[in-house]
Amino acid sequence: MIWNKKKQNALLISEMLISFMVLFAVFTLLVFDYQNYQKPMGFEYENVWVVNYSNPVNIRNADSLKLFYETLKQTVKALPQVKEISYSSNNFPFSNSTSQSGFTYGKIHIDHINWYHAGDSYMDVLNVNLNEGRWFSKEDIVSKNRPVVINAALKEMIFGNESAIGKLIGSDWRDPSVKDKDKMRVIGVVRDMKMKGDYANPGVAVYNRVDTGEYRWLNSMLVSVTPGAGAAFEEKLYKTLANAMSNSNIEIEHLADKRVKANYFSVVPIIVMLIVAGFLVCNVALGLFGVLWYNINKRRGEIGLRRAVGASGKSVTWQLIGEAMVVATFSLIVGSFFAIQFPLLNVFDLSSNTYFIALALSIVFIYLLVLVCALYPGRQAAGIYPAVALHED
């Protein structure tokens, strides 16, 4: 009977197929964000302020410039409400700035590596935990190879269960034959840090030590303050920095506030997709409900005959529900074929687990939708009296 009505069911199958693909996309995003939300932040952002400043200091000598910023650091750190301070590249936590590159290690090529520049006290400002090795210190000034700290995700990707300490990394993908003296030496491994908010993937990261030549382009510093620091101290901090850098434009922000904004940009796409998916699912539900209702009116004679020969109302109900489930299964088979290509082809660089969970949730949702839409028309069909239906026929 379903095959004989294939033209009538083709549109319904197409609608459910489109709904399934949209739901698959929505559930993939939801599962991905939830999995990221479950991961620890990896650092402390409360009571951490970021100072953004332009760099108008007219000092050409690199050593003199470094001395100026080290003196400025000690001046700010001398304030009673300041616990620790560190210079940082402008891709600090919850910022809109991103710096990425890639390199090859052996036969493994990694893209989209986040590159950060951090001072020796960066770890203390954000209270970052080390898994292996150590953070930067003054002894790294005389290091033969540039010292770097990597995060746990990058360590797992290229070293697996082996220790990363002392390993040389950094062959550029355009020139895999970079000599060892030009590579970077891993001195530490830190926990993954969600630098873009609660719902963002930490990704893979390399942390570089701020050296003398980088003070010319750095324009951010992270300041860890005591819990009681408020607007009065913020004004005092601003005046201290303004007096030291009279020609700079200074802006002070709180990481806690920037975290809220970062999360907002992650939540908005989810809300938009949920609204679109909601409208689409409602249209499919109304279409399915209408088709089943129409079929009942067209098949009153058939239903009445079945009831007359002894079929129970429950069996009639489940027959109509079963037919709707079969139609839904046709669309789910086609939709699942396309959905499975995403983990197989590693689309968007998401884990296979994320895609399979989203696939399962989409299938369950479609079946529940069909069950709900078919249940009431099925009960209405079960209430048809055989004599009335046969008399009308």
Buried (B, 14 or more C-beta within 10 A) or exposed (E): EEEEBEEBBEEBBEBBBBBBBBBBBBBBBBBBBEBBBEBEBBBBBEBBBBBBBEBEBEBEEBEEBBBBBEEBBEBBBEBEBBBBBBBBBBBBBBBEEEEEBEBBBEEEEBEEBBBBBBBBBBBBBBBBEEBBBBBBEEEBEEEEBBBBBBBBBBBBBBBEEEEBBEBBBBBBEEEEEBEEEEBBBBBBBBBBBBBBBBBBBBBBBBBBBBBBEBBEEBBBBBBBBEEEBEEEBBEBBBEBBBEBBEEBEBEBBBBEEBBEEBBEEBBEEBEEBEEEBEEBBEEBBEBBBEBBBEBBEEBBBBBBBBBEEEBEBEEBBBBBBBBBBEBBBBBBEBBBEEBBEBBEEEEEEBBEEBBBBBBEBBBEBBBEBBBEBBBEBBBBBBEBEBEEBBEEE
